[in-house]
Amino acid sequence: MGERQLGQERVGPGRPLLLIDVDGPLNPYAAKPQRRPEGYGTHRMRPRGWDDPHRRPLRVWLDAGHGAALLALPYDLVWATTWEAEANTWIAPRIGLPELPHIDWDPDDGTPPPEGTFWKTRRVVTWAAGRPFAWIDDEITDRDRTFVAAHHRGPALLHHVDPRRGLLPHDFARLAAWADGYRDEPRYPVDRG
């Protein structure tokens, strides 16, 4: 199996994918507003939807060390965020990531998500096309794991990240362990984050 063309981006078939959400895992937006988490810097941004000059810029907390930690994992990294390609403009340079492929969320699809699942889940499964993947997001539930188990033919790890804390060392350890041993684990490990 060769590379798949994904818009302008290319992703090869070798390693598993790591699908990365921004808000929650990288930007612990649910932390107390006046208490920036330790190790994070405050950034003011005007991504699409925040470009009105009369509107206050979006506050985003990012840990500059997360880029190197993500790159050290044995995965092909992919943005799985509503920031879409803008994650390459606003997030990647601030944490030391190169430009990454991203999942486009089709706003014209109009099909409601399967009952109780996160709206991203079906698209994640379609995009992964059977390739092994780990997905980090703050809105993953057991219903999403059930949906993935029923509709994705490859191994998958759906890892919930607490949006009050963002990615922590134990999250990186879990991702590394899964990538090193996913062939030996049950197809869809239950991971409550």
N, C-alpha and C positions, 0 to 999 in steps of 0.2 A: 504494500500500500504506500503510495507516495504522499507528497504534501497536498493539503486541501487549500484551495484559493478561498480566502475569506475577505471579500471586498479588496482592499489594497494590501491587507496583511496576509502573511503566510505563516502557518503553523505546521511543523513537521510531525510525523507519527511516533517519534521515539519515546519521550518521557511522558508521564501523566501531566495533565493540565492542572494549574492552580487558578481557579476563578476567584477574582478578588473584588469584593465590594469595598467602596471607599467609606461611606458614612456608617459608622459602627466599628468595623475592624481597624481602619486607619485613622479615622476621625471620630474619637469617642464623644460624639455630640450630646449624649445623654448624661455626661458628667455634670456636676453642679456648675452652673454658669460662671460663678465667680472663683471656681477652683480648677484651674487647668491641671490635668493629670501630670504627674512627675515625668520629666523627660520630653514633654511635648512643647512645641513652639506655636504661637498664635500667628495665623496668616489671615489676611483679609483678601477676599477674592470676589470677582464679578463674572462668574460663569454665565452661560446662557440662562436667561430668566432673571438674572441679578444685574442686568446691564443698565437699568434705569438710574441715572445719576442722582435722583432724589431719594433713592432707596439706599439704605445703609449696606455696605458690602457684607457678604457672608463671612462669618467667623468660622475658620476651620483650624482644628488643632492637629498637628502632625508631629510624629517622632522621626527625626532625620535618620535614625538608625534602622528604621524598618525596611528601607530599600535594600541595604546590604544583607539584612537577615532574610528577606524574601529571595534575593538573588542567590543566596547560599543554599536554598532548598533545591532538591533534585526534581524540579518541575519546569514546564513551559508556562510562563506567567501570562495571564489574560485578564483584562478588566471586565468585571461583571457588575457594573455600576450604572446608575442613571446618569452619571457624569459622561458616560460613553467615551468618545474620542477626546473630550475635553480633559479627562483624567491625565492624558499625556501632556497637556499644556499646563494645568494648574497643580496637579498632585505629583506626578513623576519627578520633575526637576527638583522639587523641594525635599524629596526623600532619597534621591539618588538612583532612580530607576530610568532605564532607557525607554524609548517609545515602545508601547506594548500593543498587541492586537486587542480588540474589544468586541464585546457582544453588542450588536445593535438591537434595541428593543423596538419592535414594530408597533407604533402607536395606532396604526390603522387595522390591526388584526381584529379587534372588537370581540374576540371570543373570550368569555369570562374564564378565569382559572378554575380548574377542578375544585370542587367544594372543599374549603378549608386549607387549600394550598396557597402559598405565596405566589403572587402574580408573575414572578421571574421564573419559577420552577420549570414550567413546560418549555419555555424558550431555552433554558440552560440545557435540558435534555436533548432538544432538537439540535442545538449548536454543537454539543459534545459529540453527537453522532456515534455513540458507542465507545468512544475513547475513554480510558480511565481518567477520572478527575476528582479533585478535592475542591470544595467550594466553601469559602469563608464569607459569612453574612450574619447580620444580627437579627434577621427575621425568619430563619430556618426553624421548622418545627418537625415533629414526628410525622405529620401528614405529608410534608414534603419528602421525607425519607421513604415513606410508603409509596408515594407516586414515582419517585426515581427507581425504586426497586422493581416496580411493575413495568416501567417504560424505558429503562436504560439497560442496554445489554452488556455494558462493561462495569468494572468496579467503580465505586463512587464513595466518597467521604463527604458528608454534609456537616460542616463544623460550625456550630453557633458561636459567635463572639459577642460578649457582653458590651453593649454600646456605651456603658458608663466607664469602661476601662480600656477598650480597644485591645489590640493584639498584645498578649503577654508572653513571657518565655515558655509557659506550658503550652500555649497554642502552637508556637513554632516547633516545640518538641513533638507534639502530637502529629503535626503535618509531616515532619521529617520521618517519624516512625512509620506512618502510614505509607509514605512513598517508598520507604525501604522494604516494607513487608506486605504491601497490598495484595500481592499474588498469593500469599499464604493465609490471609484473613478471610472471614466470611465475606460474601460479595458486598454486602451493605452493612457495615458495622453501625451499631447505634452509638452515636456520639452526642452526648448532651452538652458538650462544650465545657 
